[in-house]
Amino acid sequence: MSAEQLTGVLERIIFSNEENHYTIAEFRAGDGAEKTTIVGTLPGVQCGETLHLEGDWARHSQHGQQFKITAFRSTLPSTVYGIRKYLGSGLVPGIGKVYANKIVDAFGTDTFRTLTEESARLRTVPGIGKKRAMSIKAAWDDQRAFRELYIFLQTYGVTTAQCVKLNKAFGAQAKQVLTTEPYRVAREIDGIGFKTADKIAINLGFANDAAPRLDAGLIYAMETLQEEGHTAIREADLIAHAAELLETTTDRLETRVGALLESHSLVRHWPDDAPDPLPGSGFIQLPVLNRAETKIANVVQRITAVPSGLPPIKIAAAVNWAQEKADIEFAAKQADAVRTALGQKMSILTGGPGTGKTTILRALVDILRAKKVRLHLAAPTGRAAQRLAETTGGFASTIHRLLKFDPAKGHFTTNEDHPLSTDYLVVDEASMLDTRLASALLQAVPAKAHLLLVGDTDQLPSVGAGNVLQDLIATGRLPVTRLDVIHRQKGQSGIVTTAHAINQGDPSLPPSHPEITTIPAWSDLNFIPVESQEDCVRQVVELCRQHIPQAHRWVNPRQDIQVLAPMHRGTAGVANFNARLQDALNPGSAGVKFAAGEFRAGDKIIQLRNNYDKGLFNGDIGTVTAVDPKASTLTADFDGESHDFERGEFNNLGLAYAISIHKSQGSEYPVVVIPLMKAHFMMLQRNLLYTAITRGKKKVYVVGEPAAYGMAVRNHEAKVRSTHLKQKIGAV
């Protein structure tokens, strides 16, 4: 059965989803015909256009007969009616409904040709002078170029937003750039990657082994490896990876690596211990990461070489004073940590939960304040900074706020040339520092200042490329204090003892309760066994909706409970949990649509990308305070600050009843619920489970299959990140 075809004019757009272009519209198939409702994917269309549709008729239970679109083609309108509607849609700046009517009255079906070829005739239209005619002509040309570009790019899956970026970057030359230098687009336009550019290039007839393709592919291969956490790749591994990616031979790629090295698009380092290195044994880096690691190495050398700028401190007396003030006696390693932090210009403090890191930081802050030292406390995330401030009694900020990121300039204003006004900088959750952020931070530290990095090396590594804290420890150049004795709650915390058991490879299950109702109220960590993913989802929803709030009256289920899932997709993935938990915890009220569902007033949401204009950063969690479905806007509160969001910004937000374990780094939550299934096998690693459990402040519930828990604990083979920082530090 062949699809039906309709040709007519797009009358009115009732609804259009900017993310996936799903559209509901009114359509008139021919003069005098009744309006028809059409539904389907219609990217980039405007009222008044002539559409050639393929599809089938269907009856909607509420809205009646509709035409469901399976394919479409669009042309500029050819009738006076269509032209009038198209120009009057506001698509062309300078032409509203009034002037659209005047122009079409004057030129009829010849309107578009007149605008394109004889725009001077616009001045014969009442009310249009020379200046307005020139403005309309310029706006029409821009729109025409954009339309041609859009039609050209539709074949390649380029979105409207990407098309706008291309048009803005290259203007009327956009189509020419795409046809002659398609890989330039991948380099210069944010959001258009190698795969899109490659699809265009191959379809335009570019050879599989053309030099521009191989060069762009090698850079893309480096970027994909960077996304896996690597900052430096052995040359032979890069070539093998790129050869598979590009379906080409290694000898061709070896030649192109040489060319990219000559143009400084890539950087090579030979192994230090190889006087006559073998081909392919060098480490290849992108220049930006090479510079970042070099800066870190130089700052480590600078800080450790320059004498301290602190006032004289009798360290032994200061430690005794801090013990008396806190009314506790430090364990031997805790006292060592305070002495090291005061006596060494740059040092590292590491240890798991409950080992006393907070006690040391509080003592250090007390001592430095008493000495009137200019002290700064910082952490990678807002929640980590807030917790650091609460536990030490000092003021703490995020690293981005500390370094004062300027969105207009695109960089931090506090840097090597304009350093921090500080004598001592403490950075908590330092395991989250990726190479580029660590480089920016360290460059801003004055030479005479002290720097203490605090972190848990058993947690997940940074989301961005690099393994900075581990690399700094591995150099042996910096004093490191490792805390390994549990002090919190006299060692009785189930969360703490289980976390340490996981680290030691003990797969024994925490206390297990097949029935939620049998969980004792006093227990802070419990395992709830389930047999299927759907059962897991049901139990998690029941826990969050009913059991936890009833058993612990202090719990606000929307704000205090955080579900942390290993994966985004699947039945027991972040997306499905958010949909189910939203309906369970915040049902009913009309919201604003986004790609994966809708945001409602009262929803918990997460910022998914840094937004420097709003001062919001990846991982920040807030609450929707108001929605306007008609205007497609929402207002949300993040840490007491109100922010407004338009539809175009919704792709930077997500529901946050459930988030990934990776997104939880640096945060703590009163109650954590962790779904853990064998279906998550790709992500089941010891450091992932350890990180998830240590996010819980008061209560942790693991809901899953016992076998999955054992799989995670036994899998200690986390992917090793390849970097060049250790070698750089060793060389300075």
FENZITA-V269356 format. One record per residue. N is the residue number from 1. RES is the residue in one small letter. PHI is phi in degrees with one decimal (none if undefined). OMEGA is omega in whole degrees, 0 to 359 (none if undefined). Layout:
# FENZITA-V269356
N/RES/PHI/OMEGA, N/RES/PHI/OMEGA
This chain:
# FENZITA-V269356
1/m/none/183, 2/s/-80.6/180, 3/a/-71.1/176, 4/e/-79.3/180, 5/q/-125.0/176, 6/l/-132.3/173, 7/t/-130.1/181, 8/g/-179.1/186, 9/v/-107.2/174, 10/l/-75.2/186, 11/e/-86.0/187, 12/r/-152.4/176, 13/i/-92.9/181, 14/i/-83.0/181, 15/f/-150.7/176, 16/s/-145.3/178, 17/n/-87.4/185, 18/e/-65.6/184, 19/e/-76.8/184, 20/n/-113.6/175, 21/h/65.2/174, 22/y/-64.6/189, 23/t/-130.3/169, 24/i/-117.6/187, 25/a/-147.0/173, 26/e/-98.0/190, 27/f/-139.5/179, 28/r/-119.4/183, 29/a/-90.5/177, 30/g/96.5/181, 31/d/-61.0/176, 32/g/80.2/181, 33/a/-74.4/177, 34/e/-73.4/178, 35/k/-69.4/180, 36/t/-122.6/173, 37/t/-87.3/176, 38/i/-117.1/180, 39/v/-136.0/178, 40/g/151.7/182, 41/t/-85.4/182, 42/l/-133.3/182, 43/p/-70.8/169, 44/g/76.5/182, 45/v/-84.5/179, 46/q/-132.2/177, 47/c/-58.5/180, 48/g/96.9/179, 49/e/-68.2/172, 50/t/-88.7/181, 51/l/-112.2/174, 52/h/-108.4/190, 53/l/-106.7/167, 54/e/-120.7/179, 55/g/167.5/183, 56/d/-140.2/176, 57/w/-81.1/177, 58/a/-146.0/179, 59/r/-109.0/177, 60/h/-87.2/185, 61/s/-59.4/182, 62/q/-104.9/190, 63/h/-103.2/174, 64/g/78.4/186, 65/q/-68.7/179, 66/q/-138.0/175, 67/f/-103.7/182, 68/k/-91.5/188, 69/i/-84.3/173, 70/t/-107.0/178, 71/a/-156.7/178, 72/f/-153.0/173, 73/r/-135.8/184, 74/s/-119.5/173, 75/t/-133.5/176, 76/l/-61.9/181, 77/p/-63.6/182, 78/s/-115.2/179, 79/t/-96.5/178, 80/v/-57.3/180, 81/y/-60.8/182, 82/g/-65.3/180, 83/i/-63.6/180, 84/r/-60.1/182, 85/k/-68.9/182, 86/y/-64.3/181, 87/l/-68.0/182, 88/g/-80.2/182, 89/s/-76.6/183, 90/g/86.8/182, 91/l/-65.1/182, 92/v/-102.1/180, 93/p/-54.6/180, 94/g/98.2/179, 95/i/-120.0/172, 96/g/-98.6/183, 97/k/-62.9/183, 98/v/-62.8/182, 99/y/-72.2/176, 100/a/-60.2/179, 101/n/-63.0/181, 102/k/-63.9/182, 103/i/-66.5/181, 104/v/-69.4/175, 105/d/-60.6/183, 106/a/-78.1/190, 107/f/-118.6/175, 108/g/56.4/183, 109/t/-70.7/179, 110/d/-91.5/187, 111/t/-58.8/185, 112/f/-64.8/179, 113/r/-65.3/179, 114/t/-63.5/179, 115/l/-60.4/184, 116/t/-80.5/191, 117/e/-110.4/185, 118/e/-134.9/186, 119/s/-63.8/179, 120/a/-61.5/180, 121/r/-67.7/177, 122/l/-58.2/184, 123/r/-69.8/176, 124/t/-81.1/180, 125/v/-82.3/180, 126/p/-54.3/177, 127/g/91.6/180, 128/i/-107.3/177, 129/g/-95.3/184, 130/k/-61.0/184, 131/k/-64.6/180, 132/r/-66.0/179, 133/a/-61.8/179, 134/m/-65.5/180, 135/s/-65.0/179, 136/i/-65.0/179, 137/k/-60.4/181, 138/a/-62.9/181, 139/a/-65.7/179, 140/w/-64.8/180, 141/d/-61.6/179, 142/d/-62.5/182, 143/q/-67.0/180, 144/r/-64.4/179, 145/a/-64.6/179, 146/f/-64.9/181, 147/r/-63.9/179, 148/e/-61.3/179, 149/l/-63.6/182, 150/y/-63.4/180, 151/i/-62.0/179, 152/f/-62.2/187, 153/l/-86.5/181, 154/q/-53.7/182, 155/t/-60.2/189, 156/y/-102.6/176, 157/g/72.9/178, 158/v/-79.7/184, 159/t/-76.7/177, 160/t/-59.9/180, 161/a/-61.2/178, 162/q/-67.2/179, 163/c/-62.3/177, 164/v/-60.9/179, 165/k/-61.6/179, 166/l/-63.6/181, 167/n/-64.5/180, 168/k/-68.1/183, 169/a/-75.9/189, 170/f/-116.0/178, 171/g/58.1/183, 172/a/-65.3/181, 173/q/-87.0/188, 174/a/-58.6/182, 175/k/-64.9/179, 176/q/-64.7/179, 177/v/-60.9/181, 178/l/-63.5/184, 179/t/-81.0/182, 180/t/-104.9/182, 181/e/-135.3/186, 182/p/-60.0/183, 183/y/-76.1/174, 184/r/-62.7/180, 185/v/-61.0/180, 186/a/-64.3/181, 187/r/-75.3/194, 188/e/-104.8/184, 189/i/-109.5/178, 190/d/-64.7/179, 191/g/98.4/174, 192/i/-114.9/188, 193/g/-94.5/181, 194/f/-60.1/185, 195/k/-61.5/179, 196/t/-65.9/179, 197/a/-61.1/182, 198/d/-67.5/179, 199/k/-61.7/178, 200/i/-63.5/184, 201/a/-62.0/181, 202/i/-63.0/179, 203/n/-68.0/178, 204/l/-85.4/176, 205/g/100.9/176, 206/f/-64.9/181, 207/a/-69.3/181, 208/n/-60.1/182, 209/d/-109.0/177, 210/a/-63.3/183, 211/a/-55.5/179, 212/p/-59.5/180, 213/r/-69.4/181, 214/l/-64.9/179, 215/d/-62.7/180, 216/a/-63.6/179, 217/g/-66.1/178, 218/l/-65.1/177, 219/i/-64.2/178, 220/y/-63.1/178, 221/a/-60.5/177, 222/m/-61.2/182, 223/e/-68.4/178, 224/t/-67.5/177, 225/l/-69.0/176, 226/q/-63.6/178, 227/e/-63.9/176, 228/e/-83.6/175, 229/g/108.5/183, 230/h/-82.6/174, 231/t/-111.3/180, 232/a/-143.1/184, 233/i/-124.8/175, 234/r/-60.3/188, 235/e/-55.2/181, 236/a/-63.1/179, 237/d/-68.8/178, 238/l/-61.3/182, 239/i/-64.0/179, 240/a/-63.7/180, 241/h/-64.2/182, 242/a/-69.1/180, 243/a/-61.9/178, 244/e/-68.6/181, 245/l/-64.4/187, 246/l/-97.8/182, 247/e/54.9/179, 248/t/-139.1/185, 249/t/-93.2/183, 250/t/-69.4/182, 251/d/-65.8/177, 252/r/-64.0/181, 253/l/-69.6/177, 254/e/-58.3/179, 255/t/-63.7/182, 256/r/-72.2/174, 257/v/-59.7/177, 258/g/-58.4/179, 259/a/-66.4/179, 260/l/-69.1/175, 261/l/-67.2/180, 262/e/-65.0/180, 263/s/-86.1/180, 264/h/64.1/173, 265/s/-79.1/173, 266/l/-132.3/179, 267/v/-125.2/178, 268/r/-117.7/172, 269/h/-123.9/176, 270/w/-84.7/178, 271/p/-58.0/182, 272/d/-65.3/187, 273/d/-95.7/182, 274/a/-123.6/181, 275/p/-63.1/179, 276/d/-128.6/190, 277/p/-65.1/178, 278/l/-75.6/175, 279/p/-57.9/178, 280/g/86.9/183, 281/s/-89.9/179, 282/g/-71.7/176, 283/f/-97.9/181, 284/i/-103.7/178, 285/q/-134.8/166, 286/l/-74.2/184, 287/p/-54.8/183, 288/v/-64.1/179, 289/l/-77.4/175, 290/n/-62.0/179, 291/r/-63.9/182, 292/a/-62.4/179, 293/e/-65.7/179, 294/t/-61.8/179, 295/k/-63.4/179, 296/i/-59.7/181, 297/a/-60.6/181, 298/n/-66.3/181, 299/v/-69.2/176, 300/v/-56.9/179, 301/q/-63.5/183, 302/r/-65.0/183, 303/i/-64.7/184, 304/t/-73.1/183, 305/a/-90.0/185, 306/v/-90.6/180, 307/p/-60.6/181, 308/s/-65.9/176, 309/g/-99.8/179, 310/l/-71.7/172, 311/p/-65.9/180, 312/p/-57.4/179, 313/i/-129.5/173, 314/k/-80.3/193, 315/i/-61.8/181, 316/a/-61.2/179, 317/a/-66.4/180, 318/a/-65.3/179, 319/v/-64.1/178, 320/n/-61.4/180, 321/w/-62.2/181, 322/a/-65.9/178, 323/q/-65.1/180, 324/e/-64.6/181, 325/k/-63.7/181, 326/a/-84.3/181, 327/d/58.8/175, 328/i/-141.5/174, 329/e/-108.2/181, 330/f/-67.2/168, 331/a/-67.5/185, 332/a/-55.4/182, 333/k/-70.3/177, 334/q/-66.2/177, 335/a/-63.6/177, 336/d/-59.5/182, 337/a/-63.1/179, 338/v/-64.6/180, 339/r/-61.6/181, 340/t/-65.5/182, 341/a/-63.3/179, 342/l/-82.6/188, 343/g/-94.0/183, 344/q/-111.8/182, 345/k/-63.4/181, 346/m/-137.0/182, 347/s/-148.2/183, 348/i/-127.8/176, 349/l/-121.2/182, 350/t/-135.2/180, 351/g/168.7/181, 352/g/-82.4/181, 353/p/-66.4/176, 354/g/79.4/183, 355/t/-93.7/173, 356/g/106.6/179, 357/k/-60.5/181, 358/t/-64.3/178, 359/t/-58.6/180, 360/i/-65.7/181, 361/l/-63.6/179, 362/r/-63.7/179, 363/a/-64.0/181, 364/l/-62.6/179, 365/v/-62.2/179, 366/d/-59.7/182, 367/i/-64.0/183, 368/l/-66.9/176, 369/r/-65.1/180, 370/a/-62.3/179, 371/k/-90.0/179, 372/k/56.1/177, 373/v/-80.9/175, 374/r/-73.0/188, 375/l/-115.6/174, 376/h/-125.1/177, 377/l/-117.5/183, 378/a/-146.7/177, 379/a/-150.4/183, 380/p/-66.8/183, 381/t/-119.6/180, 382/g/-62.1/181, 383/r/-67.4/179, 384/a/-66.5/178, 385/a/-65.1/179, 386/q/-62.2/180, 387/r/-66.0/179, 388/l/-62.4/179, 389/a/-65.4/182, 390/e/-65.1/186, 391/t/-80.9/183, 392/t/-102.5/184, 393/g/80.5/178, 394/g/-101.2/176, 395/f/-91.5/180, 396/a/-129.2/179, 397/s/-137.6/172, 398/t/-70.7/180, 399/i/-62.4/180, 400/h/-62.1/179, 401/r/-72.7/179, 402/l/-60.7/184, 403/l/-89.8/175, 404/k/55.5/177, 405/f/-71.5/179, 406/d/-104.3/182, 407/p/-60.9/182, 408/a/-64.8/182, 409/k/-90.3/178, 410/g/77.6/178, 411/h/-154.4/178, 412/f/-76.0/178, 413/t/-87.8/172, 414/t/-92.9/188, 415/n/-154.7/183, 416/e/-62.2/180, 417/d/-82.0/178, 418/h/-129.9/188, 419/p/-73.5/176, 420/l/-62.9/173, 421/s/-88.4/185, 422/t/-144.7/173, 423/d/-104.1/184, 424/y/-151.2/178, 425/l/-120.0/174, 426/v/-110.6/178, 427/v/-117.3/179, 428/d/-91.4/182, 429/e/53.3/185, 430/a/-68.9/176, 431/s/-65.9/180, 432/m/-84.6/183, 433/l/-72.9/172, 434/d/-86.7/189, 435/t/-60.8/186, 436/r/-71.1/179, 437/l/-69.5/178, 438/a/-60.8/179, 439/s/-63.1/179, 440/a/-62.5/182, 441/l/-67.1/184, 442/l/-65.0/179, 443/q/-62.9/183, 444/a/-84.7/181, 445/v/-84.4/179, 446/p/-61.7/185, 447/a/-59.9/184, 448/k/-85.3/185, 449/a/-79.3/173, 450/h/-93.9/177, 451/l/-134.5/176, 452/l/-117.3/176, 453/l/-101.5/183, 454/v/-119.3/180, 455/g/-169.3/180, 456/d/-115.5/186, 457/t/-71.1/179, 458/d/-87.1/178, 459/q/-75.9/173, 460/l/-58.6/176, 461/p/-70.9/182, 462/s/-58.0/176, 463/v/-67.6/177, 464/g/-77.6/185, 465/a/-66.2/177, 466/g/115.5/178, 467/n/-146.5/197, 468/v/-59.5/184, 469/l/-62.1/179, 470/q/-62.3/181, 471/d/-65.1/180, 472/l/-62.9/178, 473/i/-64.8/185, 474/a/-66.1/181, 475/t/-68.1/184, 476/g/74.7/183, 477/r/-85.9/185, 478/l/-118.9/176, 479/p/-68.3/183, 480/v/-124.1/173, 481/t/-106.2/179, 482/r/-105.8/177, 483/l/-95.9/184, 484/d/-134.3/178, 485/v/-107.7/181, 486/i/-78.7/178, 487/h/-114.2/187, 488/r/-61.9/178, 489/q/49.4/179, 490/k/52.7/176, 491/g/77.3/185, 492/q/-95.3/181, 493/s/-69.4/178, 494/g/-63.8/179, 495/i/-61.0/184, 496/v/-68.1/183, 497/t/-66.0/178, 498/t/-67.2/179, 499/a/-58.8/180, 500/h/-69.6/177, 501/a/-64.7/177, 502/i/-59.4/180, 503/n/-61.0/181, 504/q/-87.9/176, 505/g/82.0/180, 506/d/-88.2/184, 507/p/-85.5/180, 508/s/-59.8/181, 509/l/-69.4/169, 510/p/-63.7/178, 511/p/-49.1/188, 512/s/-106.4/183, 513/h/-136.4/180, 514/p/-59.0/178, 515/e/-112.5/181, 516/i/-57.9/185, 517/t/-66.4/182, 518/t/-91.6/181, 519/i/-71.2/179, 520/p/-69.9/184, 521/a/-63.4/185, 522/w/-80.8/186, 523/s/-74.3/184, 524/d/-99.5/175, 525/l/-143.8/183, 526/n/-141.4/178, 527/f/-112.5/179, 528/i/-116.0/183, 529/p/-73.8/175, 530/v/-134.9/185, 531/e/-108.6/182, 532/s/-142.7/180, 533/q/-65.0/180, 534/e/-64.5/176, 535/d/-64.3/177, 536/c/-59.4/180, 537/v/-61.5/181, 538/r/-59.8/182, 539/q/-67.6/179, 540/v/-62.9/180, 541/v/-62.5/180, 542/e/-64.3/177, 543/l/-56.8/186, 544/c/-71.9/185, 545/r/-79.7/190, 546/q/-126.0/192, 547/h/-63.7/185, 548/i/-62.6/179, 549/p/-62.4/179, 550/q/-74.7/182, 551/a/-77.0/183, 552/h/-133.3/189, 553/r/-62.4/181, 554/w/-77.5/186, 555/v/-85.4/167, 556/n/-95.0/190, 557/p/-59.1/180, 558/r/-74.0/188, 559/q/-96.2/189, 560/d/-95.7/181, 561/i/-100.6/176, 562/q/-124.6/174, 563/v/-85.5/180, 564/l/-119.0/184, 565/a/-108.0/181, 566/p/-67.4/186, 567/m/-131.9/180, 568/h/-83.8/188, 569/r/-97.2/177, 570/g/95.7/182, 571/t/-59.4/180, 572/a/-101.5/179, 573/g/-105.5/184, 574/v/-54.7/186, 575/a/-61.5/181, 576/n/-67.9/178, 577/f/-59.7/181, 578/n/-63.1/179, 579/a/-62.6/183, 580/r/-70.7/182, 581/l/-72.3/176, 582/q/-61.0/180, 583/d/-65.9/181, 584/a/-79.5/188, 585/l/-102.6/183, 586/n/-145.6/187, 587/p/-77.9/160, 588/g/94.0/196, 589/s/-56.8/181, 590/a/-64.3/182, 591/g/-125.7/176, 592/v/-107.3/185, 593/k/-76.3/167, 594/f/-138.8/192, 595/a/-53.7/187, 596/a/-100.9/181, 597/g/157.9/178, 598/e/-147.9/174, 599/f/-101.0/179, 600/r/-117.6/174, 601/a/-57.5/182, 602/g/97.3/180, 603/d/-66.5/170, 604/k/-87.0/183, 605/i/-129.4/181, 606/i/-128.5/173, 607/q/-81.5/188, 608/l/-96.4/179, 609/r/-141.2/177, 610/n/-61.5/174, 611/n/-126.1/187, 612/y/-69.9/179, 613/d/-63.9/180, 614/k/-90.8/184, 615/g/71.6/178, 616/l/-112.3/187, 617/f/-128.7/181, 618/n/-47.8/179, 619/g/101.8/178, 620/d/-64.8/182, 621/i/-115.3/181, 622/g/-139.1/180, 623/t/-129.9/176, 624/v/-70.9/181, 625/t/-100.8/180, 626/a/-159.2/175, 627/v/-131.8/175, 628/d/-127.8/184, 629/p/-60.0/181, 630/k/-67.6/181, 631/a/-86.8/183, 632/s/54.7/177, 633/t/-129.9/174, 634/l/-144.1/175, 635/t/-119.7/181, 636/a/-136.9/178, 637/d/-103.4/174, 638/f/-120.1/179, 639/d/50.7/175, 640/g/86.1/179, 641/e/-107.8/182, 642/s/-91.6/180, 643/h/-134.0/177, 644/d/-100.5/181, 645/f/-129.7/173, 646/e/-96.7/183, 647/r/-54.0/181, 648/g/-62.0/181, 649/e/-97.3/185, 650/f/-64.9/180, 651/n/-70.5/175, 652/n/-94.6/181, 653/l/-121.8/175, 654/g/-149.7/172, 655/l/-65.3/186, 656/a/-129.6/171, 657/y/-62.0/173, 658/a/-126.7/175, 659/i/-135.5/177, 660/s/-73.4/178, 661/i/-62.2/178, 662/h/-59.0/181, 663/k/-69.3/184, 664/s/-84.9/183, 665/q/-54.9/178, 666/g/83.9/182, 667/s/-115.9/170, 668/e/-127.5/181, 669/y/-133.8/180, 670/p/-55.2/181, 671/v/-132.4/178, 672/v/-120.0/175, 673/v/-119.7/186, 674/i/-119.3/171, 675/p/-75.1/185, 676/l/-143.2/185, 677/m/-123.4/177, 678/k/-62.1/177, 679/a/-63.7/177, 680/h/-87.7/193, 681/f/-52.9/182, 682/m/-63.7/185, 683/m/-108.5/187, 684/l/-75.8/179, 685/q/-135.0/183, 686/r/-59.5/183, 687/n/-68.7/177, 688/l/-68.9/179, 689/l/-65.7/178, 690/y/-59.2/180, 691/t/-61.3/182, 692/a/-62.3/183, 693/i/-66.0/182, 694/t/-77.7/174, 695/r/-79.8/184, 696/g/-81.1/182, 697/k/-88.7/184, 698/k/-121.2/184, 699/k/-139.3/174, 700/v/-133.0/176, 701/y/-122.0/174, 702/v/-102.3/183, 703/v/-115.8/183, 704/g/176.9/181, 705/e/-94.5/178, 706/p/-52.8/180, 707/a/-63.7/180, 708/a/-67.3/177, 709/y/-61.2/179, 710/g/-62.8/179, 711/m/-58.9/182, 712/a/-65.0/183, 713/v/-63.7/183, 714/r/-75.6/182, 715/n/-86.6/180, 716/h/-103.1/183, 717/e/-89.1/176, 718/a/-63.3/182, 719/k/-60.1/179, 720/v/-78.0/179, 721/r/-86.4/179, 722/s/-92.1/180, 723/t/-135.2/178, 724/h/-127.2/184, 725/l/-67.7/182, 726/k/-58.2/181, 727/q/-64.0/181, 728/k/-67.3/179, 729/i/-65.5/179, 730/g/-66.6/185, 731/a/-89.3/183, 732/v/-92.5/none
